[in-house]
């Protein structure tokens, strides 16, 4: 970790017996969750055109401020975790091979471009000190649209890269799958949509059909991705042990109850009910957020905790036995 290569520093090796990784845990799951919802809030609220309906603080869009705050806190967790925080700038130097570098750069680009985009709307004692800038938080001018596009592109990378960090190395089979960054991205989008609906309720705005349908789409896609990942390569050394811990071992209740049931199936049913019953939309907006936050965090935490290095004897098959017998 001190060399700023967390995706390789502890994973590119095998052990003689199955061994659970002990390096990444609660701080990393928190970092992953904050990055995902931070990028999703900015991106989805602007794609839906509801940014200015979700409240303002000092003239600035509340949803954007929450987005910046989530990513800033996530970035601080990343810097603290690099081992030598005052050398964090080195995290951006390995862009050819490191998703950490891409993530650090994208975090900075997002915060700078997003902050510059909204700053003209800042109000202090009734005055707008930056109001003369040739754009506004609505991105109604060419300059504003350019800043919004750059910030939005960076937000996509911010949402994706945490899962990509896990999926790149081969040493932990459960992590080494395109399903990991995809399910992180989709679950972040789902939680972001739930947060947008909560902000709509708190600010007296309408919870729209589009928001509910997008929530359903993201939720179904997340659930499908998780189930496909669980059902593929089940007997692969390392992944077999991960699935045993997740589905039949110590994390069974947390995964089945906290992720699949209360984090996926119940929210999907509630969102579908809200689409047909207008009177429950405000309640749904609150409940979907309350259920979504722990589910998103638990999904990431359990993914980390069932990361297992496969035993060499299973990876090599009978080769190790043959070698030993010939000595």
C-alpha positions as a LaTeX table, in Angstrom:
\begin{tabular}{lrrr}
\hline
Residue & $x$ (\AA) & $y$ (\AA) & $z$ (\AA) \\
\hline
Unk1 & 0.00 & 0.00 & 0.00 \\
Unk2 & 2.91 & 2.33 & 0.67 \\
Unk3 & 3.86 & 2.15 & $-3.01$ \\
Unk4 & 0.43 & 3.45 & $-4.05$ \\
Unk5 & $-0.47$ & 0.23 & $-5.82$ \\
Unk6 & $-3.29$ & $-1.23$ & $-3.72$ \\
Unk7 & $-4.64$ & $-3.30$ & $-6.58$ \\
Unk8 & $-1.35$ & $-5.22$ & $-6.93$ \\
Unk9 & 0.59 & $-4.81$ & $-3.70$ \\
Unk10 & $-1.17$ & $-7.67$ & $-1.91$ \\
Unk11 & $-2.97$ & $-9.63$ & $-4.59$ \\
Unk12 & $-0.46$ & $-10.86$ & $-7.19$ \\
Unk13 & 0.47 & $-14.00$ & $-5.31$ \\
Unk14 & $-0.87$ & $-17.42$ & $-4.36$ \\
Unk15 & $-0.85$ & $-19.24$ & $-1.03$ \\
Unk16 & $-0.57$ & $-22.94$ & $-0.31$ \\
Unk17 & $-4.01$ & $-22.90$ & 1.29 \\
Unk18 & $-7.07$ & $-20.75$ & 0.58 \\
Unk19 & $-6.47$ & $-17.42$ & 2.29 \\
Unk20 & $-8.86$ & $-14.52$ & 2.80 \\
Unk21 & $-7.42$ & $-11.11$ & 1.98 \\
Unk22 & $-7.17$ & $-8.89$ & 5.07 \\
Unk23 & $-6.11$ & $-5.59$ & 3.52 \\
Unk24 & $-9.34$ & $-4.06$ & 2.19 \\
Unk25 & $-12.32$ & $-3.71$ & 4.50 \\
Unk26 & $-14.69$ & $-1.07$ & 5.93 \\
Unk27 & $-12.77$ & 2.06 & 4.81 \\
Unk28 & $-12.58$ & 0.77 & 1.25 \\
Unk29 & $-16.25$ & $-0.23$ & 1.17 \\
Unk30 & $-17.07$ & 3.29 & 2.41 \\
Unk31 & $-14.83$ & 4.81 & $-0.25$ \\
Unk32 & $-16.44$ & 2.70 & $-3.01$ \\
Unk33 & $-19.96$ & 3.61 & $-1.86$ \\
Unk34 & $-19.27$ & 7.35 & $-1.63$ \\
Unk35 & $-17.60$ & 7.48 & $-5.05$ \\
Unk36 & $-20.48$ & 5.66 & $-6.67$ \\
Unk37 & $-23.28$ & 7.77 & $-5.22$ \\
Unk38 & $-21.28$ & 10.98 & $-5.65$ \\
Unk39 & $-20.83$ & 10.48 & $-9.36$ \\
Unk40 & $-24.35$ & 9.16 & $-9.82$ \\
Unk41 & $-26.05$ & 12.11 & $-8.14$ \\
Unk42 & $-24.43$ & 14.64 & $-10.44$ \\
Unk43 & $-24.84$ & 12.60 & $-13.60$ \\
Unk44 & $-28.40$ & 11.33 & $-13.17$ \\
Unk45 & $-29.93$ & 14.52 & $-11.80$ \\
Unk46 & $-28.64$ & 16.41 & $-14.83$ \\
Unk47 & $-29.66$ & 13.74 & $-17.32$ \\
Unk48 & $-33.18$ & 13.85 & $-15.85$ \\
Unk49 & $-33.18$ & 17.66 & $-15.75$ \\
Unk50 & $-34.17$ & 17.81 & $-12.07$ \\
Unk51 & $-31.03$ & 19.36 & $-10.56$ \\
Unk52 & $-32.65$ & 22.70 & $-9.74$ \\
Unk53 & $-35.82$ & 21.05 & $-8.38$ \\
Unk54 & $-33.96$ & 19.37 & $-5.55$ \\
Unk55 & $-33.13$ & 22.42 & $-3.45$ \\
Unk56 & $-30.39$ & 25.01 & $-3.16$ \\
Unk57 & $-27.88$ & 26.03 & $-0.50$ \\
Unk58 & $-26.40$ & 29.53 & $-0.85$ \\
Unk59 & $-27.81$ & 29.52 & $-4.35$ \\
Unk60 & $-25.95$ & 26.34 & $-5.32$ \\
Unk61 & $-27.80$ & 23.14 & $-6.32$ \\
Unk62 & $-28.06$ & 20.93 & $-3.24$ \\
Unk63 & $-27.73$ & 17.70 & $-5.21$ \\
Unk64 & $-24.46$ & 18.91 & $-6.73$ \\
Unk65 & $-23.11$ & 19.92 & $-3.33$ \\
Unk66 & $-23.92$ & 16.47 & $-1.95$ \\
Unk67 & $-22.20$ & 14.95 & $-4.96$ \\
Unk68 & $-19.04$ & 17.02 & $-4.40$ \\
Unk69 & $-19.07$ & 16.24 & $-0.68$ \\
Unk70 & $-19.37$ & 12.48 & $-1.22$ \\
Unk71 & $-16.50$ & 12.39 & $-3.68$ \\
Unk72 & $-14.33$ & 14.70 & $-1.59$ \\
Unk73 & $-14.77$ & 12.48 & 1.48 \\
Unk74 & $-14.15$ & 9.37 & $-0.63$ \\
Unk75 & $-11.01$ & 10.97 & $-2.00$ \\
Unk76 & $-9.75$ & 11.73 & 1.50 \\
Unk77 & $-10.29$ & 8.10 & 2.49 \\
Unk78 & $-8.29$ & 7.02 & $-0.56$ \\
Unk79 & $-5.45$ & 9.44 & 0.24 \\
Unk80 & $-5.33$ & 8.29 & 3.87 \\
Unk81 & $-5.25$ & 4.66 & 2.75 \\
Unk82 & $-2.29$ & 5.10 & 0.42 \\
Unk83 & 0.06 & 4.76 & 3.36 \\
Unk84 & 1.93 & 8.04 & 2.89 \\
Unk85 & $-0.81$ & 10.65 & 2.42 \\
Unk86 & 1.57 & 13.49 & 1.64 \\
Unk87 & 2.75 & 11.57 & $-1.40$ \\
Unk88 & $-0.77$ & 11.18 & $-2.78$ \\
Unk89 & 0.23 & 13.05 & $-5.92$ \\
Unk90 & 2.16 & 9.95 & $-6.99$ \\
Unk91 & $-1.16$ & 8.13 & $-7.34$ \\
Unk92 & $-1.75$ & 9.89 & $-10.67$ \\
Unk93 & 1.55 & 8.87 & $-12.26$ \\
Unk94 & 0.69 & 5.29 & $-13.27$ \\
Unk95 & $-2.14$ & 5.91 & $-15.73$ \\
Unk96 & $-1.02$ & 3.18 & $-18.15$ \\
Unk97 & $-1.68$ & 0.32 & $-15.75$ \\
Unk98 & $-3.48$ & 1.60 & $-12.66$ \\
Unk99 & $-7.19$ & 2.26 & $-12.21$ \\
Unk100 & $-6.26$ & 4.06 & $-8.99$ \\
Unk101 & $-4.48$ & 6.67 & $-11.12$ \\
Unk102 & $-7.49$ & 7.03 & $-13.41$ \\
Unk103 & $-9.73$ & 7.36 & $-10.41$ \\
Unk104 & $-7.59$ & 9.98 & $-8.69$ \\
Unk105 & $-7.42$ & 12.06 & $-11.87$ \\
Unk106 & $-11.16$ & 11.71 & $-12.46$ \\
Unk107 & $-11.93$ & 12.73 & $-8.88$ \\
Unk108 & $-9.91$ & 15.91 & $-9.33$ \\
Unk109 & $-11.36$ & 16.70 & $-12.76$ \\
Unk110 & $-14.89$ & 16.17 & $-11.49$ \\
Unk111 & $-14.49$ & 18.37 & $-8.43$ \\
Unk112 & $-12.79$ & 21.16 & $-10.38$ \\
Unk113 & $-15.11$ & 21.21 & $-13.39$ \\
Unk114 & $-18.24$ & 20.62 & $-11.33$ \\
Unk115 & $-17.27$ & 23.30 & $-8.84$ \\
Unk116 & $-16.45$ & 25.81 & $-11.56$ \\
Unk117 & $-19.75$ & 25.01 & $-13.27$ \\
Unk118 & $-21.92$ & 25.91 & $-10.27$ \\
Unk119 & $-19.87$ & 28.75 & $-8.76$ \\
Unk120 & $-21.65$ & 31.55 & $-10.72$ \\
Unk121 & $-24.84$ & 30.73 & $-8.77$ \\
Unk122 & $-23.21$ & 31.24 & $-5.37$ \\
Unk123 & $-25.16$ & 33.78 & $-3.31$ \\
Unk124 & $-23.69$ & 35.55 & $-0.29$ \\
Unk125 & $-25.92$ & 38.08 & 1.50 \\
Unk126 & $-28.00$ & 38.46 & $-1.64$ \\
Unk127 & $-25.05$ & 39.08 & $-3.98$ \\
Unk128 & $-23.47$ & 36.81 & $-6.58$ \\
Unk129 & $-19.73$ & 37.50 & $-6.55$ \\
Unk130 & $-19.11$ & 35.20 & $-9.53$ \\
Unk131 & $-22.28$ & 36.02 & $-11.42$ \\
Unk132 & $-20.37$ & 37.71 & $-14.25$ \\
Unk133 & $-18.92$ & 34.43 & $-15.46$ \\
Unk134 & $-20.32$ & 33.42 & $-18.87$ \\
Unk135 & $-22.17$ & 30.31 & $-17.65$ \\
Unk136 & $-24.48$ & 29.19 & $-14.86$ \\
Unk137 & $-25.25$ & 26.05 & $-12.85$ \\
Unk138 & $-27.94$ & 25.11 & $-15.37$ \\
Unk139 & $-25.29$ & 24.82 & $-18.11$ \\
Unk140 & $-27.45$ & 26.97 & $-20.37$ \\
Unk141 & $-24.50$ & 28.34 & $-22.35$ \\
Unk142 & $-21.80$ & 26.68 & $-24.46$ \\
Unk143 & $-19.22$ & 27.21 & $-21.70$ \\
Unk144 & $-21.54$ & 25.66 & $-19.14$ \\
Unk145 & $-22.38$ & 22.70 & $-21.35$ \\
Unk146 & $-18.67$ & 22.03 & $-21.92$ \\
Unk147 & $-17.99$ & 22.02 & $-18.18$ \\
Unk148 & $-21.02$ & 19.81 & $-17.57$ \\
Unk149 & $-19.93$ & 17.27 & $-20.20$ \\
Unk150 & $-16.39$ & 17.04 & $-18.83$ \\
Unk151 & $-17.65$ & 16.71 & $-15.25$ \\
Unk152 & $-20.21$ & 14.11 & $-16.34$ \\
Unk153 & $-17.58$ & 12.02 & $-18.14$ \\
Unk154 & $-15.35$ & 12.17 & $-15.07$ \\
Unk155 & $-18.34$ & 11.12 & $-12.93$ \\
Unk156 & $-18.77$ & 7.96 & $-15.00$ \\
Unk157 & $-15.13$ & 7.00 & $-14.40$ \\
Unk158 & $-15.50$ & 7.80 & $-10.69$ \\
Unk159 & $-18.49$ & 5.44 & $-10.47$ \\
Unk160 & $-16.73$ & 2.66 & $-12.38$ \\
Unk161 & $-13.12$ & 2.65 & $-11.30$ \\
Unk162 & $-13.50$ & 1.26 & $-7.78$ \\
Unk163 & $-14.88$ & $-2.00$ & $-9.14$ \\
Unk164 & $-12.27$ & $-2.01$ & $-11.88$ \\
Unk165 & $-9.53$ & $-1.81$ & $-9.24$ \\
Unk166 & $-10.76$ & $-5.13$ & $-7.84$ \\
Unk167 & $-11.43$ & $-6.80$ & $-11.17$ \\
Unk168 & $-8.03$ & $-6.21$ & $-12.75$ \\
Unk169 & $-5.71$ & $-8.62$ & $-10.85$ \\
Unk170 & $-6.14$ & $-12.36$ & $-11.36$ \\
Unk171 & $-5.06$ & $-13.57$ & $-7.94$ \\
Unk172 & $-8.56$ & $-13.37$ & $-6.36$ \\
Unk173 & $-10.96$ & $-15.17$ & $-8.74$ \\
Unk174 & $-14.15$ & $-13.82$ & $-7.15$ \\
Unk175 & $-13.00$ & $-10.28$ & $-7.89$ \\
Unk176 & $-11.48$ & $-10.98$ & $-11.31$ \\
Unk177 & $-14.68$ & $-10.53$ & $-13.30$ \\
Unk178 & $-16.32$ & $-7.81$ & $-15.38$ \\
Unk179 & $-19.39$ & $-8.36$ & $-13.19$ \\
Unk180 & $-17.71$ & $-6.64$ & $-10.22$ \\
Unk181 & $-17.30$ & $-3.13$ & $-11.72$ \\
Unk182 & $-20.64$ & $-3.52$ & $-13.50$ \\
Unk183 & $-22.59$ & $-4.37$ & $-10.36$ \\
Unk184 & $-20.86$ & $-1.57$ & $-8.45$ \\
Unk185 & $-21.77$ & 0.89 & $-11.21$ \\
Unk186 & $-25.39$ & $-0.25$ & $-11.42$ \\
Unk187 & $-25.95$ & $-0.37$ & $-7.67$ \\
Unk188 & $-24.45$ & 3.13 & $-7.38$ \\
Unk189 & $-26.88$ & 4.35 & $-10.03$ \\
Unk190 & $-29.75$ & 2.73 & $-8.14$ \\
Unk191 & $-28.76$ & 4.34 & $-4.84$ \\
Unk192 & $-28.24$ & 7.70 & $-6.58$ \\
Unk193 & $-31.75$ & 7.53 & $-8.01$ \\
Unk194 & $-33.16$ & 6.71 & $-4.58$ \\
Unk195 & $-31.29$ & 9.73 & $-3.17$ \\
Unk196 & $-32.71$ & 11.96 & $-5.90$ \\
Unk197 & $-36.21$ & 10.79 & $-5.00$ \\
Unk198 & $-35.56$ & 11.48 & $-1.31$ \\
Unk199 & $-34.39$ & 15.02 & $-2.14$ \\
Unk200 & $-37.51$ & 15.52 & $-4.26$ \\
Unk201 & $-39.70$ & 14.54 & $-1.30$ \\
Unk202 & $-37.79$ & 16.82 & 1.10 \\
Unk203 & $-38.11$ & 19.78 & $-1.28$ \\
Unk204 & $-41.78$ & 19.26 & $-2.15$ \\
Unk205 & $-40.99$ & 18.21 & $-5.72$ \\
Unk206 & $-42.69$ & 15.36 & $-7.56$ \\
Unk207 & $-41.30$ & 11.84 & $-7.57$ \\
Unk208 & $-41.69$ & 11.23 & $-11.30$ \\
Unk209 & $-42.45$ & 8.15 & $-13.36$ \\
Unk210 & $-39.05$ & 8.49 & $-15.02$ \\
Unk211 & $-37.24$ & 8.38 & $-11.67$ \\
Unk212 & $-39.15$ & 5.29 & $-10.57$ \\
Unk213 & $-38.68$ & 3.48 & $-13.89$ \\
Unk214 & $-34.95$ & 4.23 & $-13.92$ \\
Unk215 & $-34.72$ & 2.97 & $-10.36$ \\
Unk216 & $-36.45$ & $-0.25$ & $-11.41$ \\
Unk217 & $-34.18$ & $-0.62$ & $-14.45$ \\
Unk218 & $-31.02$ & $-0.10$ & $-12.41$ \\
Unk219 & $-32.27$ & $-2.42$ & $-9.67$ \\
Unk220 & $-33.15$ & $-5.24$ & $-12.08$ \\
Unk221 & $-29.81$ & $-4.85$ & $-13.87$ \\
Unk222 & $-27.90$ & $-4.90$ & $-10.58$ \\
Unk223 & $-29.72$ & $-8.00$ & $-9.37$ \\
Unk224 & $-29.19$ & $-9.77$ & $-12.71$ \\
Unk225 & $-25.47$ & $-8.94$ & $-12.70$ \\
Unk226 & $-25.04$ & $-10.22$ & $-9.14$ \\
Unk227 & $-26.90$ & $-13.46$ & $-9.87$ \\
Unk228 & $-24.96$ & $-14.08$ & $-13.09$ \\
Unk229 & $-21.71$ & $-13.56$ & $-11.22$ \\
Unk230 & $-22.79$ & $-15.96$ & $-8.48$ \\
Unk231 & $-23.76$ & $-18.66$ & $-10.99$ \\
Unk232 & $-20.69$ & $-18.50$ & $-13.24$ \\
Unk233 & $-17.40$ & $-20.40$ & $-12.72$ \\
Unk234 & $-18.72$ & $-21.74$ & $-9.43$ \\
Unk235 & $-16.08$ & $-24.49$ & $-9.17$ \\
Unk236 & $-13.13$ & $-22.29$ & $-10.01$ \\
Unk237 & $-10.51$ & $-22.53$ & $-7.24$ \\
Unk238 & $-10.80$ & $-19.51$ & $-5.01$ \\
Unk239 & $-14.22$ & $-18.50$ & $-6.23$ \\
Unk240 & $-15.62$ & $-21.76$ & $-4.87$ \\
Unk241 & $-14.41$ & $-20.82$ & $-1.40$ \\
Unk242 & $-15.71$ & $-17.26$ & $-1.78$ \\
Unk243 & $-19.18$ & $-18.51$ & $-2.69$ \\
Unk244 & $-19.12$ & $-20.90$ & 0.25 \\
Unk245 & $-18.53$ & $-18.02$ & 2.68 \\
Unk246 & $-21.08$ & $-15.79$ & 0.95 \\
Unk247 & $-23.96$ & $-18.21$ & 0.38 \\
Unk248 & $-23.56$ & $-20.85$ & 3.07 \\
Unk249 & $-21.09$ & $-19.47$ & 5.58 \\
Unk250 & $-20.83$ & $-16.54$ & 7.97 \\
Unk251 & $-22.08$ & $-13.92$ & 5.49 \\
Unk252 & $-25.15$ & $-15.82$ & 4.30 \\
Unk253 & $-27.68$ & $-13.82$ & 6.35 \\
Unk254 & $-26.14$ & $-10.44$ & 5.52 \\
Unk255 & $-26.00$ & $-11.21$ & 1.80 \\
Unk256 & $-29.35$ & $-12.92$ & 1.34 \\
Unk257 & $-31.23$ & $-10.62$ & 3.72 \\
Unk258 & $-29.36$ & $-7.33$ & 3.43 \\
Unk259 & $-28.42$ & $-7.36$ & $-0.25$ \\
Unk260 & $-30.83$ & $-9.61$ & $-2.16$ \\
Unk261 & $-34.03$ & $-9.29$ & $-0.11$ \\
Unk262 & $-34.20$ & $-5.88$ & 1.59 \\
Unk263 & $-31.69$ & $-4.31$ & $-0.78$ \\
Unk264 & $-33.05$ & $-5.58$ & $-4.11$ \\
Unk265 & $-36.37$ & $-7.44$ & $-4.15$ \\
Unk266 & $-38.30$ & $-5.33$ & $-1.62$ \\
Unk267 & $-37.23$ & $-1.98$ & $-3.20$ \\
Unk268 & $-38.17$ & $-3.23$ & $-6.66$ \\
Unk269 & $-41.63$ & $-4.28$ & $-5.50$ \\
Unk270 & $-42.13$ & $-0.97$ & $-3.68$ \\
Unk271 & $-41.06$ & 1.05 & $-6.73$ \\
Unk272 & $-43.47$ & $-0.86$ & $-8.96$ \\
Unk273 & $-46.29$ & $-0.26$ & $-6.47$ \\
Unk274 & $-45.44$ & 3.46 & $-6.40$ \\
Unk275 & $-45.70$ & 3.59 & $-10.20$ \\
Unk276 & $-49.31$ & 2.49 & $-9.97$ \\
Unk277 & $-50.34$ & 4.24 & $-6.74$ \\
Unk278 & $-49.59$ & 7.98 & $-6.63$ \\
Unk279 & $-50.32$ & 8.31 & $-2.93$ \\
Unk280 & $-47.36$ & 6.18 & $-1.86$ \\
Unk281 & $-44.68$ & 7.88 & $-3.95$ \\
Unk282 & $-43.38$ & 10.12 & $-1.19$ \\
Unk283 & $-43.19$ & 7.20 & 1.21 \\
Unk284 & $-41.47$ & 5.12 & $-1.46$ \\
Unk285 & $-38.90$ & 7.85 & $-2.06$ \\
Unk286 & $-37.90$ & 7.80 & 1.60 \\
Unk287 & $-37.98$ & 4.02 & 2.08 \\
Unk288 & $-35.98$ & 3.31 & $-1.08$ \\
Unk289 & $-33.19$ & 5.52 & 0.22 \\
Unk290 & $-33.30$ & 4.03 & 3.73 \\
Unk291 & $-33.04$ & 0.51 & 2.30 \\
Unk292 & $-30.56$ & 1.45 & $-0.41$ \\
Unk293 & $-27.76$ & 2.93 & 1.68 \\
Unk294 & $-27.00$ & $-0.15$ & 3.82 \\
Unk295 & $-27.57$ & $-2.50$ & 0.87 \\
Unk296 & $-25.02$ & $-0.67$ & $-1.30$ \\
Unk297 & $-22.47$ & $-0.62$ & 1.51 \\
Unk298 & $-23.01$ & $-4.28$ & 2.47 \\
Unk299 & $-22.69$ & $-5.39$ & $-1.16$ \\
Unk300 & $-19.26$ & $-3.76$ & $-1.38$ \\
Unk301 & $-18.12$ & $-4.84$ & 2.07 \\
Unk302 & $-19.05$ & $-8.48$ & 1.52 \\
Unk303 & $-17.42$ & $-8.45$ & $-1.91$ \\
Unk304 & $-14.20$ & $-7.42$ & $-0.19$ \\
Unk305 & $-14.52$ & $-9.85$ & 2.71 \\
Unk306 & $-15.04$ & $-12.91$ & 0.50 \\
Unk307 & $-11.97$ & $-12.10$ & $-1.57$ \\
Unk308 & $-9.94$ & $-15.32$ & $-1.30$ \\
Unk309 & $-6.59$ & $-16.35$ & $-2.77$ \\
Unk310 & $-7.03$ & $-19.87$ & $-4.21$ \\
Unk311 & $-4.88$ & $-22.76$ & $-2.94$ \\
Unk312 & $-1.93$ & $-23.61$ & $-5.17$ \\
Unk313 & $-2.78$ & $-27.31$ & $-5.16$ \\
Unk314 & $-6.14$ & $-26.57$ & $-6.82$ \\
Unk315 & $-4.73$ & $-24.08$ & $-9.29$ \\
Unk316 & $-1.95$ & $-26.40$ & $-10.42$ \\
Unk317 & $-3.98$ & $-29.58$ & $-10.17$ \\
Unk318 & $-1.81$ & $-32.61$ & $-9.87$ \\
Unk319 & 1.33 & $-30.86$ & $-11.05$ \\
Unk320 & 2.53 & $-30.08$ & $-7.53$ \\
Unk321 & 2.07 & $-33.69$ & $-6.44$ \\
Unk322 & 3.96 & $-35.02$ & $-9.44$ \\
Unk323 & 6.82 & $-32.57$ & $-8.87$ \\
Unk324 & 7.10 & $-33.52$ & $-5.21$ \\
Unk325 & 7.10 & $-37.26$ & $-6.01$ \\
Unk326 & 9.97 & $-36.95$ & $-8.47$ \\
Unk327 & 12.29 & $-35.17$ & $-6.05$ \\
\hline
\end{tabular}
